Amino acid sequence: MSPDLQVGADVAYADAVTVLAAALDRLGARIHRDLHVESSHIDVSADLRLASTLTGFSAYADECLAVLDDPAVTSALAAARASHMR
């Protein structure tokens, strides 16, 4: 692969990682604002089934959002920021 094609592929990769991370972060913010059992304003005390569903969903969302703290992801995002600063 030529150096120019490699740089183009690296930039495309960095852009894709950045877009995906931003989308996941926005989704997480929305979940925490509107649905997460620990931070939303939904009263689930009267509906045990809804409480169970939202508790499970909230835990799953937290697991998925943890990927944003993965060293591989943070490294890719740092590299993306650095490549855009050049």
PDB file with one MODEL, atoms N, CA, C and O in Angstrom:
MODEL        1
ATOM      1  N   MET A   1       0.860  -1.167   0.000  1.00  0.00           N
ATOM      2  CA  MET A   1       0.000   0.000   0.000  1.00  0.00           C
ATOM      3  C   MET A   1       0.902   1.224   0.000  1.00  0.00           C
ATOM      4  O   MET A   1       1.897   1.270   0.723  1.00  0.00           O
ATOM      5  N   SER A   2       0.556   2.208  -0.807  1.00  0.00           N
ATOM      6  CA  SER A   2       1.376   3.410  -0.872  1.00  0.00           C
ATOM      7  C   SER A   2       1.179   4.227   0.403  1.00  0.00           C
ATOM      8  O   SER A   2       0.152   4.105   1.071  1.00  0.00           O
ATOM      9  N   PRO A   3       2.171   5.062   0.740  1.00  0.00           N
ATOM     10  CA  PRO A   3       2.048   5.884   1.956  1.00  0.00           C
ATOM     11  C   PRO A   3       0.801   6.766   1.951  1.00  0.00           C
ATOM     12  O   PRO A   3       0.164   6.944   2.989  1.00  0.00           O
ATOM     13  N   ASP A   4       0.448   7.319   0.785  1.00  0.00           N
ATOM     14  CA  ASP A   4      -0.742   8.173   0.717  1.00  0.00           C
ATOM     15  C   ASP A   4      -2.017   7.383   0.991  1.00  0.00           C
ATOM     16  O   ASP A   4      -2.920   7.865   1.674  1.00  0.00           O
ATOM     17  N   LEU A   5      -2.083   6.167   0.456  1.00  0.00           N
ATOM     18  CA  LEU A   5      -3.256   5.325   0.716  1.00  0.00           C
ATOM     19  C   LEU A   5      -3.316   4.918   2.181  1.00  0.00           C
ATOM     20  O   LEU A   5      -4.400   4.842   2.759  1.00  0.00           O
ATOM     21  N   GLN A   6      -2.158   4.654   2.789  1.00  0.00           N
ATOM     22  CA  GLN A   6      -2.116   4.282   4.206  1.00  0.00           C
ATOM     23  C   GLN A   6      -2.585   5.443   5.070  1.00  0.00           C
ATOM     24  O   GLN A   6      -3.362   5.250   6.006  1.00  0.00           O
ATOM     25  N   VAL A   7      -2.116   6.648   4.759  1.00  0.00           N
ATOM     26  CA  VAL A   7      -2.540   7.827   5.521  1.00  0.00           C
ATOM     27  C   VAL A   7      -4.042   8.021   5.361  1.00  0.00           C
ATOM     28  O   VAL A   7      -4.735   8.317   6.335  1.00  0.00           O
ATOM     29  N   GLY A   8      -4.550   7.857   4.146  1.00  0.00           N
ATOM     30  CA  GLY A   8      -5.989   7.986   3.918  1.00  0.00           C
ATOM     31  C   GLY A   8      -6.774   6.960   4.703  1.00  0.00           C
ATOM     32  O   GLY A   8      -7.821   7.273   5.270  1.00  0.00           O
ATOM     33  N   ALA A   9      -6.275   5.731   4.742  1.00  0.00           N
ATOM     34  CA  ALA A   9      -6.950   4.684   5.504  1.00  0.00           C
ATOM     35  C   ALA A   9      -6.907   4.984   6.999  1.00  0.00           C
ATOM     36  O   ALA A   9      -7.888   4.762   7.708  1.00  0.00           O
ATOM     37  N   ASP A  10      -5.767   5.491   7.478  1.00  0.00           N
ATOM     38  CA  ASP A  10      -5.645   5.840   8.895  1.00  0.00           C
ATOM     39  C   ASP A  10      -6.604   6.957   9.269  1.00  0.00           C
ATOM     40  O   ASP A  10      -7.224   6.918  10.331  1.00  0.00           O
ATOM     41  N   VAL A  11      -6.728   7.953   8.398  1.00  0.00           N
ATOM     42  CA  VAL A  11      -7.643   9.066   8.664  1.00  0.00           C
ATOM     43  C   VAL A  11      -9.084   8.566   8.660  1.00  0.00           C
ATOM     44  O   VAL A  11      -9.878   8.949   9.520  1.00  0.00           O
ATOM     45  N   ALA A  12      -9.422   7.716   7.700  1.00  0.00           N
ATOM     46  CA  ALA A  12     -10.779   7.169   7.642  1.00  0.00           C
ATOM     47  C   ALA A  12     -11.088   6.359   8.902  1.00  0.00           C
ATOM     48  O   ALA A  12     -12.184   6.450   9.455  1.00  0.00           O
ATOM     49  N   TYR A  13     -10.119   5.572   9.345  1.00  0.00           N
ATOM     50  CA  TYR A  13     -10.275   4.784  10.574  1.00  0.00           C
ATOM     51  C   TYR A  13     -10.478   5.712  11.771  1.00  0.00           C
ATOM     52  O   TYR A  13     -11.384   5.508  12.579  1.00  0.00           O
ATOM     53  N   ALA A  14      -9.641   6.715  11.875  1.00  0.00           N
ATOM     54  CA  ALA A  14      -9.731   7.651  12.994  1.00  0.00           C
ATOM     55  C   ALA A  14     -11.073   8.380  12.981  1.00  0.00           C
ATOM     56  O   ALA A  14     -11.693   8.565  14.028  1.00  0.00           O
ATOM     57  N   ASP A  15     -11.517   8.789  11.800  1.00  0.00           N
ATOM     58  CA  ASP A  15     -12.805   9.467  11.691  1.00  0.00           C
ATOM     59  C   ASP A  15     -13.954   8.538  12.091  1.00  0.00           C
ATOM     60  O   ASP A  15     -14.885   8.952  12.781  1.00  0.00           O
ATOM     61  N   ALA A  16     -13.879   7.290  11.655  1.00  0.00           N
ATOM     62  CA  ALA A  16     -14.932   6.327  11.984  1.00  0.00           C
ATOM     63  C   ALA A  16     -14.996   6.071  13.485  1.00  0.00           C
ATOM     64  O   ALA A  16     -16.081   6.032  14.066  1.00  0.00           O
ATOM     65  N   VAL A  17     -13.842   5.899  14.108  1.00  0.00           N
ATOM     66  CA  VAL A  17     -13.806   5.674  15.558  1.00  0.00           C
ATOM     67  C   VAL A  17     -14.381   6.882  16.291  1.00  0.00           C
ATOM     68  O   VAL A  17     -15.129   6.728  17.256  1.00  0.00           O
ATOM     69  N   THR A  18     -14.034   8.070  15.838  1.00  0.00           N
ATOM     70  CA  THR A  18     -14.528   9.291  16.468  1.00  0.00           C
ATOM     71  C   THR A  18     -16.041   9.405  16.338  1.00  0.00           C
ATOM     72  O   THR A  18     -16.726   9.729  17.309  1.00  0.00           O
ATOM     73  N   VAL A  19     -16.563   9.142  15.152  1.00  0.00           N
ATOM     74  CA  VAL A  19     -18.008   9.225  14.925  1.00  0.00           C
ATOM     75  C   VAL A  19     -18.743   8.192  15.778  1.00  0.00           C
ATOM     76  O   VAL A  19     -19.757   8.508  16.401  1.00  0.00           O
ATOM     77  N   LEU A  20     -18.241   6.974  15.806  1.00  0.00           N
ATOM     78  CA  LEU A  20     -18.886   5.928  16.603  1.00  0.00           C
ATOM     79  C   LEU A  20     -18.846   6.247  18.095  1.00  0.00           C
ATOM     80  O   LEU A  20     -19.838   6.060  18.800  1.00  0.00           O
ATOM     81  N   ALA A  21     -17.710   6.725  18.571  1.00  0.00           N
ATOM     82  CA  ALA A  21     -17.600   7.061  19.992  1.00  0.00           C
ATOM     83  C   ALA A  21     -18.537   8.207  20.354  1.00  0.00           C
ATOM     84  O   ALA A  21     -19.173   8.181  21.408  1.00  0.00           O
ATOM     85  N   ALA A  22     -18.624   9.200  19.495  1.00  0.00           N
ATOM     86  CA  ALA A  22     -19.518  10.336  19.763  1.00  0.00           C
ATOM     87  C   ALA A  22     -20.978   9.880  19.777  1.00  0.00           C
ATOM     88  O   ALA A  22     -21.755  10.311  20.629  1.00  0.00           O
ATOM     89  N   ALA A  23     -21.348   9.017  18.845  1.00  0.00           N
ATOM     90  CA  ALA A  23     -22.723   8.521  18.806  1.00  0.00           C
ATOM     91  C   ALA A  23     -23.049   7.695  20.044  1.00  0.00           C
ATOM     92  O   ALA A  23     -24.128   7.834  20.619  1.00  0.00           O
ATOM     93  N   LEU A  24     -22.129   6.845  20.449  1.00  0.00           N
ATOM     94  CA  LEU A  24     -22.341   6.029  21.643  1.00  0.00           C
ATOM     95  C   LEU A  24     -22.425   6.905  22.891  1.00  0.00           C
ATOM     96  O   LEU A  24     -23.227   6.641  23.786  1.00  0.00           O
ATOM     97  N   ASP A  25     -21.606   7.934  22.946  1.00  0.00           N
ATOM     98  CA  ASP A  25     -21.635   8.851  24.082  1.00  0.00           C
ATOM     99  C   ASP A  25     -22.979   9.595  24.146  1.00  0.00           C
ATOM    100  O   ASP A  25     -23.553   9.746  25.224  1.00  0.00           O
ATOM    101  N   ARG A  26     -23.472  10.056  23.000  1.00  0.00           N
ATOM    102  CA  ARG A  26     -24.774  10.742  22.971  1.00  0.00           C
ATOM    103  C   ARG A  26     -25.904   9.790  23.359  1.00  0.00           C
ATOM    104  O   ARG A  26     -26.822  10.168  24.087  1.00  0.00           O
ATOM    105  N   LEU A  27     -25.829   8.549  22.867  1.00  0.00           N
ATOM    106  CA  LEU A  27     -26.838   7.557  23.236  1.00  0.00           C
ATOM    107  C   LEU A  27     -26.819   7.309  24.740  1.00  0.00           C
ATOM    108  O   LEU A  27     -27.868   7.233  25.380  1.00  0.00           O
ATOM    109  N   GLY A  28     -25.622   7.183  25.297  1.00  0.00           N
ATOM    110  CA  GLY A  28     -25.498   6.981  26.739  1.00  0.00           C
ATOM    111  C   GLY A  28     -26.070   8.136  27.531  1.00  0.00           C
ATOM    112  O   GLY A  28     -26.737   7.932  28.546  1.00  0.00           O
ATOM    113  N   ALA A  29     -25.812   9.355  27.069  1.00  0.00           N
ATOM    114  CA  ALA A  29     -26.351  10.531  27.754  1.00  0.00           C
ATOM    115  C   ALA A  29     -27.874  10.510  27.721  1.00  0.00           C
ATOM    116  O   ALA A  29     -28.530  10.838  28.711  1.00  0.00           O
ATOM    117  N   ARG A  30     -28.423  10.129  26.594  1.00  0.00           N
ATOM    118  CA  ARG A  30     -29.878  10.076  26.459  1.00  0.00           C
ATOM    119  C   ARG A  30     -30.471   8.994  27.358  1.00  0.00           C
ATOM    120  O   ARG A  30     -31.497   9.209  28.004  1.00  0.00           O
ATOM    121  N   ILE A  31     -29.829   7.844  27.396  1.00  0.00           N
ATOM    122  CA  ILE A  31     -30.300   6.762  28.259  1.00  0.00           C
ATOM    123  C   ILE A  31     -30.260   7.200  29.719  1.00  0.00           C
ATOM    124  O   ILE A  31     -31.221   6.990  30.460  1.00  0.00           O
ATOM    125  N   HIS A  32     -29.157   7.803  30.129  1.00  0.00           N
ATOM    126  CA  HIS A  32     -29.051   8.235  31.525  1.00  0.00           C
ATOM    127  C   HIS A  32     -30.055   9.332  31.848  1.00  0.00           C
ATOM    128  O   HIS A  32     -30.570   9.392  32.964  1.00  0.00           O
ATOM    129  N   ARG A  33     -30.332  10.187  30.895  1.00  0.00           N
ATOM    130  CA  ARG A  33     -31.288  11.261  31.149  1.00  0.00           C
ATOM    131  C   ARG A  33     -32.716  10.746  31.220  1.00  0.00           C
ATOM    132  O   ARG A  33     -33.485  11.153  32.092  1.00  0.00           O
ATOM    133  N   ASP A  34     -33.075   9.845  30.297  1.00  0.00           N
ATOM    134  CA  ASP A  34     -34.487   9.480  30.155  1.00  0.00           C
ATOM    135  C   ASP A  34     -34.899   8.123  30.714  1.00  0.00           C
ATOM    136  O   ASP A  34     -36.058   7.942  31.087  1.00  0.00           O
ATOM    137  N   LEU A  35     -33.971   7.161  30.779  1.00  0.00           N
ATOM    138  CA  LEU A  35     -34.375   5.797  31.107  1.00  0.00           C
ATOM    139  C   LEU A  35     -33.625   5.134  32.247  1.00  0.00           C
ATOM    140  O   LEU A  35     -34.149   4.209  32.868  1.00  0.00           O
ATOM    141  N   HIS A  36     -32.439   5.572  32.531  1.00  0.00           N
ATOM    142  CA  HIS A  36     -31.601   4.880  33.510  1.00  0.00           C
ATOM    143  C   HIS A  36     -32.252   4.944  34.886  1.00  0.00           C
ATOM    144  O   HIS A  36     -32.682   6.006  35.336  1.00  0.00           O
ATOM    145  N   VAL A  37     -32.316   3.798  35.541  1.00  0.00           N
ATOM    146  CA  VAL A  37     -33.040   3.727  36.816  1.00  0.00           C
ATOM    147  C   VAL A  37     -32.415   4.595  37.906  1.00  0.00           C
ATOM    148  O   VAL A  37     -33.111   5.014  38.830  1.00  0.00           O
ATOM    149  N   GLU A  38     -31.143   4.865  37.815  1.00  0.00           N
ATOM    150  CA  GLU A  38     -30.494   5.649  38.865  1.00  0.00           C
ATOM    151  C   GLU A  38     -30.526   7.151  38.592  1.00  0.00           C
ATOM    152  O   GLU A  38     -30.238   7.939  39.493  1.00  0.00           O
ATOM    153  N   SER A  39     -30.866   7.560  37.387  1.00  0.00           N
ATOM    154  CA  SER A  39     -30.795   8.988  37.106  1.00  0.00           C
ATOM    155  C   SER A  39     -32.015   9.561  36.401  1.00  0.00           C
ATOM    156  O   SER A  39     -32.090  10.774  36.206  1.00  0.00           O
ATOM    157  N   SER A  40     -32.965   8.733  36.016  1.00  0.00           N
ATOM    158  CA  SER A  40     -34.147   9.267  35.337  1.00  0.00           C
ATOM    159  C   SER A  40     -35.206   9.646  36.372  1.00  0.00           C
ATOM    160  O   SER A  40     -35.058   9.410  37.571  1.00  0.00           O
ATOM    161  N   HIS A  41     -36.242  10.224  35.872  1.00  0.00           N
ATOM    162  CA  HIS A  41     -37.335  10.648  36.749  1.00  0.00           C
ATOM    163  C   HIS A  41     -38.545   9.736  36.594  1.00  0.00           C
ATOM    164  O   HIS A  41     -39.681  10.149  36.826  1.00  0.00           O
ATOM    165  N   ILE A  42     -38.294   8.503  36.202  1.00  0.00           N
ATOM    166  CA  ILE A  42     -39.376   7.538  36.037  1.00  0.00           C
ATOM    167  C   ILE A  42     -39.630   6.855  37.374  1.00  0.00           C
ATOM    168  O   ILE A  42     -38.718   6.297  37.984  1.00  0.00           O
ATOM    169  N   ASP A  43     -40.866   6.907  37.815  1.00  0.00           N
ATOM    170  CA  ASP A  43     -41.247   6.227  39.058  1.00  0.00           C
ATOM    171  C   ASP A  43     -41.688   4.815  38.706  1.00  0.00           C
ATOM    172  O   ASP A  43     -42.769   4.610  38.153  1.00  0.00           O
ATOM    173  N   VAL A  44     -40.850   3.854  39.028  1.00  0.00           N
ATOM    174  CA  VAL A  44     -41.154   2.458  38.706  1.00  0.00           C
ATOM    175  C   VAL A  44     -41.637   1.680  39.928  1.00  0.00           C
ATOM    176  O   VAL A  44     -41.794   0.460  39.870  1.00  0.00           O
ATOM    177  N   SER A  45     -41.868   2.376  41.016  1.00  0.00           N
ATOM    178  CA  SER A  45     -42.251   1.684  42.252  1.00  0.00           C
ATOM    179  C   SER A  45     -43.580   0.942  42.129  1.00  0.00           C
ATOM    180  O   SER A  45     -43.793  -0.050  42.827  1.00  0.00           O
ATOM    181  N   ALA A  46     -44.473   1.399  41.260  1.00  0.00           N
ATOM    182  CA  ALA A  46     -45.780   0.770  41.131  1.00  0.00           C
ATOM    183  C   ALA A  46     -45.792  -0.362  40.109  1.00  0.00           C
ATOM    184  O   ALA A  46     -46.774  -1.099  40.019  1.00  0.00           O
ATOM    185  N   ASP A  47     -44.735  -0.509  39.353  1.00  0.00           N
ATOM    186  CA  ASP A  47     -44.714  -1.517  38.286  1.00  0.00           C
ATOM    187  C   ASP A  47     -43.422  -2.327  38.379  1.00  0.00           C
ATOM    188  O   ASP A  47     -42.382  -1.923  37.858  1.00  0.00           O
ATOM    189  N   LEU A  48     -43.506  -3.467  39.047  1.00  0.00           N
ATOM    190  CA  LEU A  48     -42.305  -4.282  39.256  1.00  0.00           C
ATOM    191  C   LEU A  48     -41.720  -4.805  37.949  1.00  0.00           C
ATOM    192  O   LEU A  48     -40.503  -4.936  37.822  1.00  0.00           O
ATOM    193  N   ARG A  49     -42.570  -5.099  36.992  1.00  0.00           N
ATOM    194  CA  ARG A  49     -42.068  -5.586  35.694  1.00  0.00           C
ATOM    195  C   ARG A  49     -41.281  -4.485  34.976  1.00  0.00           C
ATOM    196  O   ARG A  49     -40.208  -4.742  34.430  1.00  0.00           O
ATOM    197  N   LEU A  50     -41.812  -3.273  34.980  1.00  0.00           N
ATOM    198  CA  LEU A  50     -41.107  -2.143  34.370  1.00  0.00           C
ATOM    199  C   LEU A  50     -39.799  -1.880  35.123  1.00  0.00           C
ATOM    200  O   LEU A  50     -38.768  -1.609  34.507  1.00  0.00           O
ATOM    201  N   ALA A  51     -39.845  -1.959  36.424  1.00  0.00           N
ATOM    202  CA  ALA A  51     -38.632  -1.754  37.224  1.00  0.00           C
ATOM    203  C   ALA A  51     -37.568  -2.775  36.857  1.00  0.00           C
ATOM    204  O   ALA A  51     -36.396  -2.430  36.705  1.00  0.00           O
ATOM    205  N   SER A  52     -37.969  -4.021  36.717  1.00  0.00           N
ATOM    206  CA  SER A  52     -37.029  -5.080  36.360  1.00  0.00           C
ATOM    207  C   SER A  52     -36.461  -4.856  34.954  1.00  0.00           C
ATOM    208  O   SER A  52     -35.260  -5.005  34.730  1.00  0.00           O
ATOM    209  N   THR A  53     -37.327  -4.503  34.025  1.00  0.00           N
ATOM    210  CA  THR A  53     -36.893  -4.261  32.653  1.00  0.00           C
ATOM    211  C   THR A  53     -35.906  -3.105  32.590  1.00  0.00           C
ATOM    212  O   THR A  53     -34.850  -3.225  31.968  1.00  0.00           O
ATOM    213  N   LEU A  54     -36.236  -1.992  33.224  1.00  0.00           N
ATOM    214  CA  LEU A  54     -35.350  -0.825  33.186  1.00  0.00           C
ATOM    215  C   LEU A  54     -34.052  -1.070  33.948  1.00  0.00           C
ATOM    216  O   LEU A  54     -33.003  -0.556  33.560  1.00  0.00           O
ATOM    217  N   THR A  55     -34.109  -1.840  35.017  1.00  0.00           N
ATOM    218  CA  THR A  55     -32.884  -2.166  35.755  1.00  0.00           C
ATOM    219  C   THR A  55     -31.954  -2.996  34.881  1.00  0.00           C
ATOM    220  O   THR A  55     -30.753  -2.732  34.819  1.00  0.00           O
ATOM    221  N   GLY A  56     -32.502  -3.989  34.212  1.00  0.00           N
ATOM    222  CA  GLY A  56     -31.689  -4.804  33.305  1.00  0.00           C
ATOM    223  C   GLY A  56     -31.153  -3.996  32.139  1.00  0.00           C
ATOM    224  O   GLY A  56     -29.986  -4.126  31.767  1.00  0.00           O
ATOM    225  N   PHE A  57     -32.010  -3.158  31.562  1.00  0.00           N
ATOM    226  CA  PHE A  57     -31.587  -2.306  30.452  1.00  0.00           C
ATOM    227  C   PHE A  57     -30.498  -1.341  30.890  1.00  0.00           C
ATOM    228  O   PHE A  57     -29.520  -1.137  30.172  1.00  0.00           O
ATOM    229  N   SER A  58     -30.662  -0.751  32.056  1.00  0.00           N
ATOM    230  CA  SER A  58     -29.670   0.204  32.564  1.00  0.00           C
ATOM    231  C   SER A  58     -28.319  -0.467  32.775  1.00  0.00           C
ATOM    232  O   SER A  58     -27.280   0.098  32.432  1.00  0.00           O
ATOM    233  N   ALA A  59     -28.334  -1.667  33.339  1.00  0.00           N
ATOM    234  CA  ALA A  59     -27.080  -2.396  33.557  1.00  0.00           C
ATOM    235  C   ALA A  59     -26.416  -2.731  32.226  1.00  0.00           C
ATOM    236  O   ALA A  59     -25.200  -2.602  32.090  1.00  0.00           O
ATOM    237  N   TYR A  60     -27.206  -3.160  31.245  1.00  0.00           N
ATOM    238  CA  TYR A  60     -26.663  -3.485  29.926  1.00  0.00           C
ATOM    239  C   TYR A  60     -26.100  -2.228  29.260  1.00  0.00           C
ATOM    240  O   TYR A  60     -25.026  -2.274  28.661  1.00  0.00           O
ATOM    241  N   ALA A  61     -26.808  -1.128  29.358  1.00  0.00           N
ATOM    242  CA  ALA A  61     -26.326   0.127  28.780  1.00  0.00           C
ATOM    243  C   ALA A  61     -25.001   0.534  29.412  1.00  0.00           C
ATOM    244  O   ALA A  61     -24.084   0.965  28.713  1.00  0.00           O
ATOM    245  N   ASP A  62     -24.897   0.399  30.723  1.00  0.00           N
ATOM    246  CA  ASP A  62     -23.644   0.733  31.404  1.00  0.00           C
ATOM    247  C   ASP A  62     -22.497  -0.149  30.920  1.00  0.00           C
ATOM    248  O   ASP A  62     -21.381   0.334  30.730  1.00  0.00           O
ATOM    249  N   GLU A  63     -22.764  -1.440  30.719  1.00  0.00           N
ATOM    250  CA  GLU A  63     -21.738  -2.352  30.200  1.00  0.00           C
ATOM    251  C   GLU A  63     -21.286  -1.912  28.809  1.00  0.00           C
ATOM    252  O   GLU A  63     -20.090  -1.880  28.520  1.00  0.00           O
ATOM    253  N   CYS A  64     -22.239  -1.576  27.960  1.00  0.00           N
ATOM    254  CA  CYS A  64     -21.902  -1.145  26.599  1.00  0.00           C
ATOM    255  C   CYS A  64     -21.136   0.165  26.597  1.00  0.00           C
ATOM    256  O   CYS A  64     -20.195   0.332  25.821  1.00  0.00           O
ATOM    257  N   LEU A  65     -21.525   1.086  27.446  1.00  0.00           N
ATOM    258  CA  LEU A  65     -20.864   2.388  27.500  1.00  0.00           C
ATOM    259  C   LEU A  65     -19.448   2.297  28.058  1.00  0.00           C
ATOM    260  O   LEU A  65     -18.619   3.172  27.809  1.00  0.00           O
ATOM    261  N   ALA A  66     -19.178   1.244  28.806  1.00  0.00           N
ATOM    262  CA  ALA A  66     -17.833   1.068  29.372  1.00  0.00           C
ATOM    263  C   ALA A  66     -16.775   0.932  28.286  1.00  0.00           C
ATOM    264  O   ALA A  66     -15.593   1.163  28.540  1.00  0.00           O
ATOM    265  N   VAL A  67     -17.189   0.557  27.076  1.00  0.00           N
ATOM    266  CA  VAL A  67     -16.226   0.429  25.976  1.00  0.00           C
ATOM    267  C   VAL A  67     -15.548   1.767  25.683  1.00  0.00           C
ATOM    268  O   VAL A  67     -14.425   1.792  25.179  1.00  0.00           O
ATOM    269  N   LEU A  68     -16.207   2.861  25.988  1.00  0.00           N
ATOM    270  CA  LEU A  68     -15.602   4.175  25.751  1.00  0.00           C
ATOM    271  C   LEU A  68     -14.373   4.406  26.625  1.00  0.00           C
ATOM    272  O   LEU A  68     -13.535   5.251  26.309  1.00  0.00           O
ATOM    273  N   ASP A  69     -14.263   3.658  27.723  1.00  0.00           N
ATOM    274  CA  ASP A  69     -13.106   3.764  28.609  1.00  0.00           C
ATOM    275  C   ASP A  69     -12.039   2.724  28.307  1.00  0.00           C
ATOM    276  O   ASP A  69     -10.992   2.707  28.954  1.00  0.00           O
ATOM    277  N   ASP A  70     -12.290   1.856  27.332  1.00  0.00           N
ATOM    278  CA  ASP A  70     -11.319   0.831  26.955  1.00  0.00           C
ATOM    279  C   ASP A  70     -10.048   1.498  26.428  1.00  0.00           C
ATOM    280  O   ASP A  70     -10.134   2.429  25.627  1.00  0.00           O
ATOM    281  N   PRO A  71      -8.873   1.040  26.863  1.00  0.00           N
ATOM    282  CA  PRO A  71      -7.623   1.655  26.408  1.00  0.00           C
ATOM    283  C   PRO A  71      -7.476   1.697  24.890  1.00  0.00           C
ATOM    284  O   PRO A  71      -6.923   2.661  24.362  1.00  0.00           O
ATOM    285  N   ALA A  72      -7.947   0.693  24.183  1.00  0.00           N
ATOM    286  CA  ALA A  72      -7.844   0.697  22.723  1.00  0.00           C
ATOM    287  C   ALA A  72      -8.684   1.833  22.127  1.00  0.00           C
ATOM    288  O   ALA A  72      -8.272   2.478  21.163  1.00  0.00           O
ATOM    289  N   VAL A  73      -9.849   2.066  22.704  1.00  0.00           N
ATOM    290  CA  VAL A  73     -10.721   3.127  22.207  1.00  0.00           C
ATOM    291  C   VAL A  73     -10.137   4.493  22.549  1.00  0.00           C
ATOM    292  O   VAL A  73     -10.099   5.382  21.698  1.00  0.00           O
ATOM    293  N   THR A  74      -9.683   4.664  23.783  1.00  0.00           N
ATOM    294  CA  THR A  74      -9.113   5.963  24.153  1.00  0.00           C
ATOM    295  C   THR A  74      -7.855   6.256  23.345  1.00  0.00           C
ATOM    296  O   THR A  74      -7.608   7.409  22.991  1.00  0.00           O
ATOM    297  N   SER A  75      -7.063   5.242  23.049  1.00  0.00           N
ATOM    298  CA  SER A  75      -5.877   5.440  22.210  1.00  0.00           C
ATOM    299  C   SER A  75      -6.265   5.835  20.793  1.00  0.00           C
ATOM    300  O   SER A  75      -5.663   6.733  20.205  1.00  0.00           O
ATOM    301  N   ALA A  76      -7.268   5.166  20.248  1.00  0.00           N
ATOM    302  CA  ALA A  76      -7.726   5.491  18.895  1.00  0.00           C
ATOM    303  C   ALA A  76      -8.284   6.905  18.832  1.00  0.00           C
ATOM    304  O   ALA A  76      -8.050   7.620  17.858  1.00  0.00           O
ATOM    305  N   LEU A  77      -9.018   7.313  19.858  1.00  0.00           N
ATOM    306  CA  LEU A  77      -9.561   8.667  19.880  1.00  0.00           C
ATOM    307  C   LEU A  77      -8.451   9.712  20.019  1.00  0.00           C
ATOM    308  O   LEU A  77      -8.502  10.770  19.393  1.00  0.00           O
ATOM    309  N   ALA A  78      -7.457   9.406  20.841  1.00  0.00           N
ATOM    310  CA  ALA A  78      -6.316  10.324  20.985  1.00  0.00           C
ATOM    311  C   ALA A  78      -5.567  10.447  19.667  1.00  0.00           C
ATOM    312  O   ALA A  78      -5.158  11.543  19.285  1.00  0.00           O
ATOM    313  N   ALA A  79      -5.386   9.335  18.973  1.00  0.00           N
ATOM    314  CA  ALA A  79      -4.711   9.359  17.675  1.00  0.00           C
ATOM    315  C   ALA A  79      -5.532  10.147  16.666  1.00  0.00           C
ATOM    316  O   ALA A  79      -4.977  10.877  15.845  1.00  0.00           O
ATOM    317  N   ALA A  80      -6.836  10.005  16.721  1.00  0.00           N
ATOM    318  CA  ALA A  80      -7.706  10.748  15.804  1.00  0.00           C
ATOM    319  C   ALA A  80      -7.593  12.245  16.056  1.00  0.00           C
ATOM    320  O   ALA A  80      -7.501  13.035  15.116  1.00  0.00           O
ATOM    321  N   ARG A  81      -7.601  12.632  17.326  1.00  0.00           N
ATOM    322  CA  ARG A  81      -7.445  14.053  17.645  1.00  0.00           C
ATOM    323  C   ARG A  81      -6.096  14.574  17.169  1.00  0.00           C
ATOM    324  O   ARG A  81      -6.001  15.671  16.618  1.00  0.00           O
ATOM    325  N   ALA A  82      -5.063  13.784  17.386  1.00  0.00           N
ATOM    326  CA  ALA A  82      -3.724  14.198  16.971  1.00  0.00           C
ATOM    327  C   ALA A  82      -3.619  14.323  15.456  1.00  0.00           C
ATOM    328  O   ALA A  82      -2.966  15.240  14.957  1.00  0.00           O
ATOM    329  N   SER A  83      -4.249  13.420  14.725  1.00  0.00           N
ATOM    330  CA  SER A  83      -4.159  13.478  13.262  1.00  0.00           C
ATOM    331  C   SER A  83      -4.920  14.675  12.711  1.00  0.00           C
ATOM    332  O   SER A  83      -4.556  15.211  11.664  1.00  0.00           O
ATOM    333  N   HIS A  84      -5.964  15.096  13.398  1.00  0.00           N
ATOM    334  CA  HIS A  84      -6.724  16.262  12.938  1.00  0.00           C
ATOM    335  C   HIS A  84      -6.036  17.576  13.312  1.00  0.00           C
ATOM    336  O   HIS A  84      -6.329  18.618  12.725  1.00  0.00           O
ATOM    337  N   MET A  85      -5.131  17.530  14.278  1.00  0.00           N
ATOM    338  CA  MET A  85      -4.409  18.735  14.688  1.00  0.00           C
ATOM    339  C   MET A  85      -3.227  19.031  13.777  1.00  0.00           C
ATOM    340  O   MET A  85      -2.686  20.137  13.791  1.00  0.00           O
ATOM    341  N   ARG A  86      -2.832  18.050  12.993  1.00  0.00           N
ATOM    342  CA  ARG A  86      -1.671  18.246  12.105  1.00  0.00           C
ATOM    343  C   ARG A  86      -2.005  19.104  10.932  1.00  0.00           C
ATOM    344  O   ARG A  86      -1.144  19.365  10.093  1.00  0.00           O
TER     345      ARG A  86
ENDMDL
END
